[in-house]
Amino acid sequence: MTRFLGLLTALLLVSSPAYAYVDPGLLGVLYQAAYALIFGTFIALIVRPWHYIKTIFGRVTGRGTDSKDGKPHAAKSDRDPR
């Protein structure tokens, strides 16, 4: 561990010119990418499985949706008695 810290310190102390330009708007882009990653992960891990769980329990209780048109099933009392 000591060797690693020594190497890291040596690399930080040695400087060389960086012939590059960092745009001031770069930080905003990085924030947007971080937000997209965080909220995309939230949607993928929380919201989508919740939709599937809700659909499964809706089918069991008779209040689910049709897979063809996405409309809710009619309640048993709302169906045409014919």
Buried (B, 14 or more C-beta within 10 A) or exposed (E): EEEEEEEEEEEEEEEEEEEEEEEEEEEEEEEEEEEEEEEEEEEEEEEEEEEEEEEEEBBEEEEBBEEEEEEEBEEEEEEEEE
